[in-house]
Amino acid sequence: QDLFDNANDLIQIISLKGDILFANRAWQDKLGYSGAEIEKMNIREIIHPQHLKSTLSKFNRIANGEKIYKFQTVFRSKSGQDIYLAG
């Protein structure tokens, strides 16, 4: 956990239902949510509405064992800023 928590990349672990189980410090700093807030959140709450359908489709494909080699989406920070992600 220390390795993930001290990484500069935004790292989150989500359940199959989309609940956020872990978000590292870089994720919390960039998106502006506290650890206590994150514990109550679902990934659907932070995905930009225009990217929700395609992002959830990719998450489902990954959950079903498919390998996706390129992934892009947009999250919304607590302040409403768009956060562009690629991986």
HTML snippet that shows the backbone in 3Dmol.js (N, CA, C, O; Angstrom):
<script src="https://3Dmol.org/build/3Dmol-min.js"></script>
<div id="view" style="width:600px;height:400px;position:relative"></div>
<script>
const pdb = `
ATOM      1  N   GLN A   1       0.831  -1.195   0.000  1.00  0.00           N
ATOM      2  CA  GLN A   1       0.000   0.000   0.000  1.00  0.00           C
ATOM      3  C   GLN A   1       0.871   1.252   0.000  1.00  0.00           C
ATOM      4  O   GLN A   1       0.519   2.241  -0.643  1.00  0.00           O
ATOM      5  N   ASP A   2       1.998   1.231   0.706  1.00  0.00           N
ATOM      6  CA  ASP A   2       2.878   2.406   0.716  1.00  0.00           C
ATOM      7  C   ASP A   2       3.367   2.750  -0.689  1.00  0.00           C
ATOM      8  O   ASP A   2       3.454   3.925  -1.047  1.00  0.00           O
ATOM      9  N   LEU A   3       3.681   1.739  -1.475  1.00  0.00           N
ATOM     10  CA  LEU A   3       4.132   1.969  -2.846  1.00  0.00           C
ATOM     11  C   LEU A   3       3.059   2.701  -3.651  1.00  0.00           C
ATOM     12  O   LEU A   3       3.356   3.685  -4.328  1.00  0.00           O
ATOM     13  N   PHE A   4       1.817   2.228  -3.581  1.00  0.00           N
ATOM     14  CA  PHE A   4       0.719   2.862  -4.303  1.00  0.00           C
ATOM     15  C   PHE A   4       0.426   4.258  -3.758  1.00  0.00           C
ATOM     16  O   PHE A   4       0.180   5.196  -4.518  1.00  0.00           O
ATOM     17  N   ASP A   5       0.454   4.381  -2.437  1.00  0.00           N
ATOM     18  CA  ASP A   5       0.074   5.650  -1.822  1.00  0.00           C
ATOM     19  C   ASP A   5       1.086   6.758  -2.113  1.00  0.00           C
ATOM     20  O   ASP A   5       0.727   7.936  -2.132  1.00  0.00           O
ATOM     21  N   ASN A   6       2.328   6.394  -2.336  1.00  0.00           N
ATOM     22  CA  ASN A   6       3.361   7.395  -2.594  1.00  0.00           C
ATOM     23  C   ASN A   6       3.684   7.569  -4.073  1.00  0.00           C
ATOM     24  O   ASN A   6       4.590   8.328  -4.418  1.00  0.00           O
ATOM     25  N   ALA A   7       2.966   6.887  -4.943  1.00  0.00           N
ATOM     26  CA  ALA A   7       3.165   7.036  -6.388  1.00  0.00           C
ATOM     27  C   ALA A   7       2.628   8.387  -6.849  1.00  0.00           C
ATOM     28  O   ALA A   7       1.692   8.930  -6.263  1.00  0.00           O
ATOM     29  N   ASN A   8       3.230   8.917  -7.900  1.00  0.00           N
ATOM     30  CA  ASN A   8       2.757  10.184  -8.470  1.00  0.00           C
ATOM     31  C   ASN A   8       1.554   9.997  -9.383  1.00  0.00           C
ATOM     32  O   ASN A   8       0.812  10.946  -9.637  1.00  0.00           O
ATOM     33  N   ASP A   9       1.358   8.777  -9.879  1.00  0.00           N
ATOM     34  CA  ASP A   9       0.215   8.477 -10.745  1.00  0.00           C
ATOM     35  C   ASP A   9      -1.056   8.369  -9.919  1.00  0.00           C
ATOM     36  O   ASP A   9      -1.016   8.023  -8.739  1.00  0.00           O
ATOM     37  N   LEU A  10      -2.190   8.669 -10.556  1.00  0.00           N
ATOM     38  CA  LEU A  10      -3.479   8.502  -9.890  1.00  0.00           C
ATOM     39  C   LEU A  10      -3.835   7.026  -9.915  1.00  0.00           C
ATOM     40  O   LEU A  10      -3.967   6.430 -10.984  1.00  0.00           O
ATOM     41  N   ILE A  11      -3.989   6.439  -8.735  1.00  0.00           N
ATOM     42  CA  ILE A  11      -4.285   5.016  -8.613  1.00  0.00           C
ATOM     43  C   ILE A  11      -5.536   4.845  -7.767  1.00  0.00           C
ATOM     44  O   ILE A  11      -5.641   5.390  -6.668  1.00  0.00           O
ATOM     45  N   GLN A  12      -6.483   4.078  -8.298  1.00  0.00           N
ATOM     46  CA  GLN A  12      -7.667   3.742  -7.523  1.00  0.00           C
ATOM     47  C   GLN A  12      -7.959   2.263  -7.702  1.00  0.00           C
ATOM     48  O   GLN A  12      -7.622   1.657  -8.719  1.00  0.00           O
ATOM     49  N   ILE A  13      -8.592   1.706  -6.690  1.00  0.00           N
ATOM     50  CA  ILE A  13      -9.088   0.338  -6.765  1.00  0.00           C
ATOM     51  C   ILE A  13     -10.596   0.433  -6.558  1.00  0.00           C
ATOM     52  O   ILE A  13     -11.069   1.026  -5.588  1.00  0.00           O
ATOM     53  N   ILE A  14     -11.343  -0.164  -7.489  1.00  0.00           N
ATOM     54  CA  ILE A  14     -12.801  -0.108  -7.383  1.00  0.00           C
ATOM     55  C   ILE A  14     -13.369  -1.522  -7.361  1.00  0.00           C
ATOM     56  O   ILE A  14     -12.784  -2.453  -7.915  1.00  0.00           O
ATOM     57  N   SER A  15     -14.505  -1.663  -6.720  1.00  0.00           N
ATOM     58  CA  SER A  15     -15.195  -2.950  -6.689  1.00  0.00           C
ATOM     59  C   SER A  15     -15.928  -3.163  -8.012  1.00  0.00           C
ATOM     60  O   SER A  15     -16.030  -2.246  -8.827  1.00  0.00           O
ATOM     61  N   LEU A  16     -16.427  -4.356  -8.216  1.00  0.00           N
ATOM     62  CA  LEU A  16     -17.192  -4.639  -9.429  1.00  0.00           C
ATOM     63  C   LEU A  16     -18.448  -3.776  -9.521  1.00  0.00           C
ATOM     64  O   LEU A  16     -18.956  -3.541 -10.617  1.00  0.00           O
ATOM     65  N   LYS A  17     -18.949  -3.307  -8.392  1.00  0.00           N
ATOM     66  CA  LYS A  17     -20.120  -2.427  -8.381  1.00  0.00           C
ATOM     67  C   LYS A  17     -19.740  -0.959  -8.561  1.00  0.00           C
ATOM     68  O   LYS A  17     -20.615  -0.099  -8.665  1.00  0.00           O
ATOM     69  N   GLY A  18     -18.427  -0.667  -8.597  1.00  0.00           N
ATOM     70  CA  GLY A  18     -17.976   0.700  -8.803  1.00  0.00           C
ATOM     71  C   GLY A  18     -17.626   1.462  -7.534  1.00  0.00           C
ATOM     72  O   GLY A  18     -17.229   2.625  -7.599  1.00  0.00           O
ATOM     73  N   ASP A  19     -17.770   0.815  -6.377  1.00  0.00           N
ATOM     74  CA  ASP A  19     -17.400   1.489  -5.135  1.00  0.00           C
ATOM     75  C   ASP A  19     -15.886   1.689  -5.105  1.00  0.00           C
ATOM     76  O   ASP A  19     -15.128   0.794  -5.477  1.00  0.00           O
ATOM     77  N   ILE A  20     -15.458   2.853  -4.667  1.00  0.00           N
ATOM     78  CA  ILE A  20     -14.030   3.142  -4.596  1.00  0.00           C
ATOM     79  C   ILE A  20     -13.505   2.546  -3.296  1.00  0.00           C
ATOM     80  O   ILE A  20     -13.884   2.970  -2.204  1.00  0.00           O
ATOM     81  N   LEU A  21     -12.629   1.562  -3.431  1.00  0.00           N
ATOM     82  CA  LEU A  21     -12.075   0.870  -2.269  1.00  0.00           C
ATOM     83  C   LEU A  21     -10.772   1.507  -1.804  1.00  0.00           C
ATOM     84  O   LEU A  21     -10.428   1.444  -0.624  1.00  0.00           O
ATOM     85  N   PHE A  22     -10.053   2.118  -2.735  1.00  0.00           N
ATOM     86  CA  PHE A  22      -8.773   2.749  -2.411  1.00  0.00           C
ATOM     87  C   PHE A  22      -8.496   3.822  -3.449  1.00  0.00           C
ATOM     88  O   PHE A  22      -8.757   3.633  -4.637  1.00  0.00           O
ATOM     89  N   ALA A  23      -7.970   4.935  -2.999  1.00  0.00           N
ATOM     90  CA  ALA A  23      -7.467   5.982  -3.895  1.00  0.00           C
ATOM     91  C   ALA A  23      -6.219   6.556  -3.242  1.00  0.00           C
ATOM     92  O   ALA A  23      -6.255   6.971  -2.084  1.00  0.00           O
ATOM     93  N   ASN A  24      -5.115   6.579  -3.981  1.00  0.00           N
ATOM     94  CA  ASN A  24      -3.866   7.033  -3.388  1.00  0.00           C
ATOM     95  C   ASN A  24      -3.859   8.542  -3.175  1.00  0.00           C
ATOM     96  O   ASN A  24      -4.776   9.252  -3.585  1.00  0.00           O
ATOM     97  N   ARG A  25      -2.803   9.008  -2.525  1.00  0.00           N
ATOM     98  CA  ARG A  25      -2.719  10.434  -2.186  1.00  0.00           C
ATOM     99  C   ARG A  25      -2.745  11.334  -3.416  1.00  0.00           C
ATOM    100  O   ARG A  25      -3.389  12.383  -3.406  1.00  0.00           O
ATOM    101  N   ALA A  26      -2.044  10.925  -4.483  1.00  0.00           N
ATOM    102  CA  ALA A  26      -2.042  11.738  -5.710  1.00  0.00           C
ATOM    103  C   ALA A  26      -3.460  11.883  -6.249  1.00  0.00           C
ATOM    104  O   ALA A  26      -3.848  12.962  -6.695  1.00  0.00           O
ATOM    105  N   TRP A  27      -4.232  10.805  -6.210  1.00  0.00           N
ATOM    106  CA  TRP A  27      -5.630  10.805  -6.645  1.00  0.00           C
ATOM    107  C   TRP A  27      -6.423  11.778  -5.779  1.00  0.00           C
ATOM    108  O   TRP A  27      -7.157  12.620  -6.295  1.00  0.00           O
ATOM    109  N   GLN A  28      -6.272  11.659  -4.461  1.00  0.00           N
ATOM    110  CA  GLN A  28      -7.011  12.531  -3.539  1.00  0.00           C
ATOM    111  C   GLN A  28      -6.640  13.994  -3.741  1.00  0.00           C
ATOM    112  O   GLN A  28      -7.509  14.866  -3.752  1.00  0.00           O
ATOM    113  N   ASP A  29      -5.343  14.259  -3.901  1.00  0.00           N
ATOM    114  CA  ASP A  29      -4.892  15.647  -4.102  1.00  0.00           C
ATOM    115  C   ASP A  29      -5.431  16.218  -5.413  1.00  0.00           C
ATOM    116  O   ASP A  29      -5.909  17.352  -5.441  1.00  0.00           O
ATOM    117  N   LYS A  30      -5.360  15.454  -6.483  1.00  0.00           N
ATOM    118  CA  LYS A  30      -5.774  15.942  -7.808  1.00  0.00           C
ATOM    119  C   LYS A  30      -7.288  16.138  -7.886  1.00  0.00           C
ATOM    120  O   LYS A  30      -7.761  17.111  -8.472  1.00  0.00           O
ATOM    121  N   LEU A  31      -8.047  15.208  -7.291  1.00  0.00           N
ATOM    122  CA  LEU A  31      -9.502  15.297  -7.388  1.00  0.00           C
ATOM    123  C   LEU A  31     -10.144  16.061  -6.226  1.00  0.00           C
ATOM    124  O   LEU A  31     -11.314  16.437  -6.304  1.00  0.00           O
ATOM    125  N   GLY A  32      -9.386  16.292  -5.150  1.00  0.00           N
ATOM    126  CA  GLY A  32      -9.871  17.145  -4.072  1.00  0.00           C
ATOM    127  C   GLY A  32     -10.773  16.487  -3.050  1.00  0.00           C
ATOM    128  O   GLY A  32     -11.445  17.185  -2.291  1.00  0.00           O
ATOM    129  N   TYR A  33     -10.809  15.162  -3.007  1.00  0.00           N
ATOM    130  CA  TYR A  33     -11.652  14.458  -2.040  1.00  0.00           C
ATOM    131  C   TYR A  33     -10.806  13.908  -0.903  1.00  0.00           C
ATOM    132  O   TYR A  33      -9.669  13.487  -1.112  1.00  0.00           O
ATOM    133  N   SER A  34     -11.360  13.914   0.288  1.00  0.00           N
ATOM    134  CA  SER A  34     -10.672  13.339   1.443  1.00  0.00           C
ATOM    135  C   SER A  34     -10.873  11.822   1.458  1.00  0.00           C
ATOM    136  O   SER A  34     -11.744  11.292   0.769  1.00  0.00           O
ATOM    137  N   GLY A  35     -10.062  11.146   2.246  1.00  0.00           N
ATOM    138  CA  GLY A  35     -10.209   9.710   2.393  1.00  0.00           C
ATOM    139  C   GLY A  35     -11.589   9.320   2.892  1.00  0.00           C
ATOM    140  O   GLY A  35     -12.157   8.327   2.439  1.00  0.00           O
ATOM    141  N   ALA A  36     -12.135  10.098   3.827  1.00  0.00           N
ATOM    142  CA  ALA A  36     -13.471   9.813   4.366  1.00  0.00           C
ATOM    143  C   ALA A  36     -14.546   9.964   3.290  1.00  0.00           C
ATOM    144  O   ALA A  36     -15.496   9.182   3.255  1.00  0.00           O
ATOM    145  N   GLU A  37     -14.407  10.953   2.420  1.00  0.00           N
ATOM    146  CA  GLU A  37     -15.369  11.135   1.332  1.00  0.00           C
ATOM    147  C   GLU A  37     -15.279   9.985   0.331  1.00  0.00           C
ATOM    148  O   GLU A  37     -16.296   9.471  -0.134  1.00  0.00           O
ATOM    149  N   ILE A  38     -14.069   9.599   0.014  1.00  0.00           N
ATOM    150  CA  ILE A  38     -13.845   8.550  -0.973  1.00  0.00           C
ATOM    151  C   ILE A  38     -14.469   7.229  -0.531  1.00  0.00           C
ATOM    152  O   ILE A  38     -15.009   6.490  -1.354  1.00  0.00           O
ATOM    153  N   GLU A  39     -14.399   6.935   0.750  1.00  0.00           N
ATOM    154  CA  GLU A  39     -14.956   5.681   1.282  1.00  0.00           C
ATOM    155  C   GLU A  39     -16.442   5.530   0.973  1.00  0.00           C
ATOM    156  O   GLU A  39     -16.955   4.411   0.948  1.00  0.00           O
ATOM    157  N   LYS A  40     -17.132   6.630   0.741  1.00  0.00           N
ATOM    158  CA  LYS A  40     -18.574   6.608   0.497  1.00  0.00           C
ATOM    159  C   LYS A  40     -18.924   6.781  -0.975  1.00  0.00           C
ATOM    160  O   LYS A  40     -20.102   6.856  -1.326  1.00  0.00           O
ATOM    161  N   MET A  41     -17.906   6.847  -1.846  1.00  0.00           N
ATOM    162  CA  MET A  41     -18.148   7.199  -3.245  1.00  0.00           C
ATOM    163  C   MET A  41     -18.163   5.997  -4.174  1.00  0.00           C
ATOM    164  O   MET A  41     -17.595   4.942  -3.889  1.00  0.00           O
ATOM    165  N   ASN A  42     -18.829   6.201  -5.282  1.00  0.00           N
ATOM    166  CA  ASN A  42     -18.845   5.249  -6.382  1.00  0.00           C
ATOM    167  C   ASN A  42     -18.169   5.933  -7.568  1.00  0.00           C
ATOM    168  O   ASN A  42     -18.316   7.140  -7.759  1.00  0.00           O
ATOM    169  N   ILE A  43     -17.445   5.180  -8.344  1.00  0.00           N
ATOM    170  CA  ILE A  43     -16.699   5.746  -9.476  1.00  0.00           C
ATOM    171  C   ILE A  43     -17.608   6.513 -10.434  1.00  0.00           C
ATOM    172  O   ILE A  43     -17.160   7.437 -11.113  1.00  0.00           O
ATOM    173  N   ARG A  44     -18.874   6.132 -10.488  1.00  0.00           N
ATOM    174  CA  ARG A  44     -19.831   6.811 -11.374  1.00  0.00           C
ATOM    175  C   ARG A  44     -19.999   8.288 -11.015  1.00  0.00           C
ATOM    176  O   ARG A  44     -20.354   9.107 -11.862  1.00  0.00           O
ATOM    177  N   GLU A  45     -19.740   8.614  -9.758  1.00  0.00           N
ATOM    178  CA  GLU A  45     -19.905   9.988  -9.291  1.00  0.00           C
ATOM    179  C   GLU A  45     -18.822  10.926  -9.815  1.00  0.00           C
ATOM    180  O   GLU A  45     -19.015  12.142  -9.834  1.00  0.00           O
ATOM    181  N   ILE A  46     -17.683  10.377 -10.241  1.00  0.00           N
ATOM    182  CA  ILE A  46     -16.589  11.249 -10.660  1.00  0.00           C
ATOM    183  C   ILE A  46     -16.281  11.165 -12.151  1.00  0.00           C
ATOM    184  O   ILE A  46     -15.497  11.963 -12.665  1.00  0.00           O
ATOM    185  N   ILE A  47     -16.882  10.215 -12.846  1.00  0.00           N
ATOM    186  CA  ILE A  47     -16.669  10.136 -14.292  1.00  0.00           C
ATOM    187  C   ILE A  47     -17.483  11.245 -14.952  1.00  0.00           C
ATOM    188  O   ILE A  47     -18.667  11.415 -14.659  1.00  0.00           O
ATOM    189  N   HIS A  48     -16.852  11.986 -15.831  1.00  0.00           N
ATOM    190  CA  HIS A  48     -17.528  13.061 -16.553  1.00  0.00           C
ATOM    191  C   HIS A  48     -18.770  12.472 -17.243  1.00  0.00           C
ATOM    192  O   HIS A  48     -18.670  11.411 -17.861  1.00  0.00           O
ATOM    193  N   PRO A  49     -19.915  13.119 -17.156  1.00  0.00           N
ATOM    194  CA  PRO A  49     -21.151  12.569 -17.739  1.00  0.00           C
ATOM    195  C   PRO A  49     -21.034  12.177 -19.212  1.00  0.00           C
ATOM    196  O   PRO A  49     -21.646  11.198 -19.640  1.00  0.00           O
ATOM    197  N   GLN A  50     -20.258  12.926 -19.988  1.00  0.00           N
ATOM    198  CA  GLN A  50     -20.119  12.598 -21.411  1.00  0.00           C
ATOM    199  C   GLN A  50     -19.266  11.350 -21.643  1.00  0.00           C
ATOM    200  O   GLN A  50     -19.267  10.803 -22.746  1.00  0.00           O
ATOM    201  N   HIS A  51     -18.550  10.900 -20.637  1.00  0.00           N
ATOM    202  CA  HIS A  51     -17.662   9.745 -20.762  1.00  0.00           C
ATOM    203  C   HIS A  51     -18.158   8.543 -19.953  1.00  0.00           C
ATOM    204  O   HIS A  51     -17.530   7.484 -19.966  1.00  0.00           O
ATOM    205  N   LEU A  52     -19.267   8.705 -19.261  1.00  0.00           N
ATOM    206  CA  LEU A  52     -19.750   7.668 -18.357  1.00  0.00           C
ATOM    207  C   LEU A  52     -20.029   6.346 -19.071  1.00  0.00           C
ATOM    208  O   LEU A  52     -19.542   5.299 -18.644  1.00  0.00           O
ATOM    209  N   LYS A  53     -20.799   6.384 -20.139  1.00  0.00           N
ATOM    210  CA  LYS A  53     -21.190   5.153 -20.827  1.00  0.00           C
ATOM    211  C   LYS A  53     -19.974   4.393 -21.362  1.00  0.00           C
ATOM    212  O   LYS A  53     -19.858   3.186 -21.153  1.00  0.00           O
ATOM    213  N   SER A  54     -19.078   5.086 -22.042  1.00  0.00           N
ATOM    214  CA  SER A  54     -17.922   4.401 -22.627  1.00  0.00           C
ATOM    215  C   SER A  54     -16.954   3.909 -21.548  1.00  0.00           C
ATOM    216  O   SER A  54     -16.367   2.836 -21.686  1.00  0.00           O
ATOM    217  N   THR A  55     -16.787   4.682 -20.485  1.00  0.00           N
ATOM    218  CA  THR A  55     -15.879   4.274 -19.410  1.00  0.00           C
ATOM    219  C   THR A  55     -16.426   3.060 -18.671  1.00  0.00           C
ATOM    220  O   THR A  55     -15.677   2.122 -18.395  1.00  0.00           O
ATOM    221  N   LEU A  56     -17.715   3.059 -18.347  1.00  0.00           N
ATOM    222  CA  LEU A  56     -18.298   1.905 -17.664  1.00  0.00           C
ATOM    223  C   LEU A  56     -18.261   0.668 -18.543  1.00  0.00           C
ATOM    224  O   LEU A  56     -18.093  -0.443 -18.040  1.00  0.00           O
ATOM    225  N   SER A  57     -18.413   0.842 -19.834  1.00  0.00           N
ATOM    226  CA  SER A  57     -18.299  -0.281 -20.767  1.00  0.00           C
ATOM    227  C   SER A  57     -16.897  -0.883 -20.701  1.00  0.00           C
ATOM    228  O   SER A  57     -16.747  -2.105 -20.672  1.00  0.00           O
ATOM    229  N   LYS A  58     -15.888  -0.047 -20.678  1.00  0.00           N
ATOM    230  CA  LYS A  58     -14.507  -0.540 -20.573  1.00  0.00           C
ATOM    231  C   LYS A  58     -14.270  -1.219 -19.233  1.00  0.00           C
ATOM    232  O   LYS A  58     -13.630  -2.269 -19.183  1.00  0.00           O
ATOM    233  N   PHE A  59     -14.774  -0.642 -18.145  1.00  0.00           N
ATOM    234  CA  PHE A  59     -14.628  -1.276 -16.834  1.00  0.00           C
ATOM    235  C   PHE A  59     -15.261  -2.666 -16.840  1.00  0.00           C
ATOM    236  O   PHE A  59     -14.677  -3.611 -16.310  1.00  0.00           O
ATOM    237  N   ASN A  60     -16.447  -2.800 -17.433  1.00  0.00           N
ATOM    238  CA  ASN A  60     -17.115  -4.099 -17.498  1.00  0.00           C
ATOM    239  C   ASN A  60     -16.312  -5.096 -18.323  1.00  0.00           C
ATOM    240  O   ASN A  60     -16.215  -6.268 -17.959  1.00  0.00           O
ATOM    241  N   ARG A  61     -15.740  -4.641 -19.423  1.00  0.00           N
ATOM    242  CA  ARG A  61     -14.921  -5.519 -20.256  1.00  0.00           C
ATOM    243  C   ARG A  61     -13.694  -5.999 -19.479  1.00  0.00           C
ATOM    244  O   ARG A  61     -13.327  -7.171 -19.565  1.00  0.00           O
ATOM    245  N   ILE A  62     -13.066  -5.111 -18.731  1.00  0.00           N
ATOM    246  CA  ILE A  62     -11.917  -5.487 -17.909  1.00  0.00           C
ATOM    247  C   ILE A  62     -12.344  -6.482 -16.827  1.00  0.00           C
ATOM    248  O   ILE A  62     -11.659  -7.477 -16.591  1.00  0.00           O
ATOM    249  N   ALA A  63     -13.478  -6.211 -16.171  1.00  0.00           N
ATOM    250  CA  ALA A  63     -13.979  -7.106 -15.120  1.00  0.00           C
ATOM    251  C   ALA A  63     -14.276  -8.505 -15.662  1.00  0.00           C
ATOM    252  O   ALA A  63     -14.205  -9.490 -14.927  1.00  0.00           O
ATOM    253  N   ASN A  64     -14.606  -8.585 -16.936  1.00  0.00           N
ATOM    254  CA  ASN A  64     -14.883  -9.881 -17.568  1.00  0.00           C
ATOM    255  C   ASN A  64     -13.628 -10.539 -18.130  1.00  0.00           C
ATOM    256  O   ASN A  64     -13.717 -11.544 -18.834  1.00  0.00           O
ATOM    257  N   GLY A  65     -12.465  -9.981 -17.825  1.00  0.00           N
ATOM    258  CA  GLY A  65     -11.213 -10.609 -18.201  1.00  0.00           C
ATOM    259  C   GLY A  65     -10.570 -10.123 -19.480  1.00  0.00           C
ATOM    260  O   GLY A  65      -9.496 -10.597 -19.851  1.00  0.00           O
ATOM    261  N   GLU A  66     -11.209  -9.181 -20.164  1.00  0.00           N
ATOM    262  CA  GLU A  66     -10.625  -8.667 -21.395  1.00  0.00           C
ATOM    263  C   GLU A  66      -9.470  -7.723 -21.067  1.00  0.00           C
ATOM    264  O   GLU A  66      -9.533  -6.967 -20.098  1.00  0.00           O
ATOM    265  N   LYS A  67      -8.437  -7.773 -21.865  1.00  0.00           N
ATOM    266  CA  LYS A  67      -7.311  -6.863 -21.693  1.00  0.00           C
ATOM    267  C   LYS A  67      -7.518  -5.661 -22.600  1.00  0.00           C
ATOM    268  O   LYS A  67      -7.732  -5.799 -23.805  1.00  0.00           O
ATOM    269  N   ILE A  68      -7.450  -4.499 -22.007  1.00  0.00           N
ATOM    270  CA  ILE A  68      -7.567  -3.255 -22.757  1.00  0.00           C
ATOM    271  C   ILE A  68      -6.226  -2.543 -22.612  1.00  0.00           C
ATOM    272  O   ILE A  68      -5.782  -2.250 -21.502  1.00  0.00           O
ATOM    273  N   TYR A  69      -5.602  -2.274 -23.725  1.00  0.00           N
ATOM    274  CA  TYR A  69      -4.245  -1.746 -23.692  1.00  0.00           C
ATOM    275  C   TYR A  69      -4.180  -0.229 -23.703  1.00  0.00           C
ATOM    276  O   TYR A  69      -3.134   0.345 -23.398  1.00  0.00           O
ATOM    277  N   LYS A  70      -5.254   0.416 -24.043  1.00  0.00           N
ATOM    278  CA  LYS A  70      -5.289   1.875 -24.030  1.00  0.00           C
ATOM    279  C   LYS A  70      -6.626   2.304 -23.444  1.00  0.00           C
ATOM    280  O   LYS A  70      -7.684   1.831 -23.860  1.00  0.00           O
ATOM    281  N   PHE A  71      -6.561   3.198 -22.482  1.00  0.00           N
ATOM    282  CA  PHE A  71      -7.759   3.598 -21.764  1.00  0.00           C
ATOM    283  C   PHE A  71      -7.703   5.104 -21.553  1.00  0.00           C
ATOM    284  O   PHE A  71      -6.737   5.620 -20.990  1.00  0.00           O
ATOM    285  N   GLN A  72      -8.726   5.802 -21.998  1.00  0.00           N
ATOM    286  CA  GLN A  72      -8.815   7.241 -21.779  1.00  0.00           C
ATOM    287  C   GLN A  72     -10.202   7.567 -21.233  1.00  0.00           C
ATOM    288  O   GLN A  72     -11.207   6.998 -21.659  1.00  0.00           O
ATOM    289  N   THR A  73     -10.230   8.486 -20.289  1.00  0.00           N
ATOM    290  CA  THR A  73     -11.498   8.950 -19.758  1.00  0.00           C
ATOM    291  C   THR A  73     -11.289  10.329 -19.136  1.00  0.00           C
ATOM    292  O   THR A  73     -10.178  10.860 -19.122  1.00  0.00           O
ATOM    293  N   VAL A  74     -12.364  10.885 -18.631  1.00  0.00           N
ATOM    294  CA  VAL A  74     -12.299  12.183 -17.957  1.00  0.00           C
ATOM    295  C   VAL A  74     -13.053  12.058 -16.635  1.00  0.00           C
ATOM    296  O   VAL A  74     -14.210  11.639 -16.599  1.00  0.00           O
ATOM    297  N   PHE A  75     -12.377  12.429 -15.559  1.00  0.00           N
ATOM    298  CA  PHE A  75     -13.001  12.500 -14.243  1.00  0.00           C
ATOM    299  C   PHE A  75     -13.337  13.956 -13.956  1.00  0.00           C
ATOM    300  O   PHE A  75     -12.762  14.862 -14.559  1.00  0.00           O
ATOM    301  N   ARG A  76     -14.256  14.176 -13.047  1.00  0.00           N
ATOM    302  CA  ARG A  76     -14.577  15.517 -12.553  1.00  0.00           C
ATOM    303  C   ARG A  76     -14.092  15.619 -11.115  1.00  0.00           C
ATOM    304  O   ARG A  76     -14.425  14.783 -10.276  1.00  0.00           O
ATOM    305  N   SER A  77     -13.311  16.640 -10.842  1.00  0.00           N
ATOM    306  CA  SER A  77     -12.828  16.858  -9.481  1.00  0.00           C
ATOM    307  C   SER A  77     -13.966  17.411  -8.614  1.00  0.00           C
ATOM    308  O   SER A  77     -15.031  17.775  -9.113  1.00  0.00           O
ATOM    309  N   LYS A  78     -13.716  17.461  -7.345  1.00  0.00           N
ATOM    310  CA  LYS A  78     -14.705  17.999  -6.402  1.00  0.00           C
ATOM    311  C   LYS A  78     -15.070  19.440  -6.752  1.00  0.00           C
ATOM    312  O   LYS A  78     -16.208  19.865  -6.549  1.00  0.00           O
ATOM    313  N   SER A  79     -14.101  20.187  -7.280  1.00  0.00           N
ATOM    314  CA  SER A  79     -14.349  21.585  -7.640  1.00  0.00           C
ATOM    315  C   SER A  79     -14.963  21.745  -9.033  1.00  0.00           C
ATOM    316  O   SER A  79     -15.266  22.861  -9.457  1.00  0.00           O
ATOM    317  N   GLY A  80     -15.146  20.618  -9.750  1.00  0.00           N
ATOM    318  CA  GLY A  80     -15.760  20.667 -11.063  1.00  0.00           C
ATOM    319  C   GLY A  80     -14.772  20.694 -12.223  1.00  0.00           C
ATOM    320  O   GLY A  80     -15.180  20.756 -13.384  1.00  0.00           O
ATOM    321  N   GLN A  81     -13.480  20.647 -11.919  1.00  0.00           N
ATOM    322  CA  GLN A  81     -12.449  20.646 -12.964  1.00  0.00           C
ATOM    323  C   GLN A  81     -12.419  19.294 -13.681  1.00  0.00           C
ATOM    324  O   GLN A  81     -12.558  18.246 -13.050  1.00  0.00           O
ATOM    325  N   ASP A  82     -12.240  19.327 -14.977  1.00  0.00           N
ATOM    326  CA  ASP A  82     -12.097  18.092 -15.767  1.00  0.00           C
ATOM    327  C   ASP A  82     -10.664  17.580 -15.625  1.00  0.00           C
ATOM    328  O   ASP A  82      -9.707  18.335 -15.798  1.00  0.00           O
ATOM    329  N   ILE A  83     -10.528  16.304 -15.311  1.00  0.00           N
ATOM    330  CA  ILE A  83      -9.226  15.660 -15.152  1.00  0.00           C
ATOM    331  C   ILE A  83      -9.119  14.589 -16.250  1.00  0.00           C
ATOM    332  O   ILE A  83      -9.804  13.568 -16.195  1.00  0.00           O
ATOM    333  N   TYR A  84      -8.269  14.828 -17.228  1.00  0.00           N
ATOM    334  CA  TYR A  84      -8.101  13.904 -18.350  1.00  0.00           C
ATOM    335  C   TYR A  84      -7.115  12.811 -17.963  1.00  0.00           C
ATOM    336  O   TYR A  84      -6.009  13.091 -17.503  1.00  0.00           O
ATOM    337  N   LEU A  85      -7.531  11.559 -18.156  1.00  0.00           N
ATOM    338  CA  LEU A  85      -6.709  10.415 -17.771  1.00  0.00           C
ATOM    339  C   LEU A  85      -6.478   9.501 -18.967  1.00  0.00           C
ATOM    340  O   LEU A  85      -7.358   9.296 -19.803  1.00  0.00           O
ATOM    341  N   ALA A  86      -5.281   8.969 -19.018  1.00  0.00           N
ATOM    342  CA  ALA A  86      -4.952   7.980 -20.060  1.00  0.00           C
ATOM    343  C   ALA A  86      -4.031   6.941 -19.437  1.00  0.00           C
ATOM    344  O   ALA A  86      -3.194   7.250 -18.590  1.00  0.00           O
ATOM    345  N   GLY A  87      -4.204   5.741 -19.867  1.00  0.00           N
ATOM    346  CA  GLY A  87      -3.350   4.687 -19.339  1.00  0.00           C
ATOM    347  C   GLY A  87      -3.432   3.447 -20.176  1.00  0.00           C
ATOM    348  O   GLY A  87      -2.772   2.453 -19.873  1.00  0.00           O
TER     349      GLY A  87
END
`;
const viewer = $3Dmol.createViewer("view");
viewer.addModel(pdb, "pdb");
viewer.setStyle({}, {cartoon: {color: "spectrum"}});
viewer.zoomTo();
viewer.render();
</script>
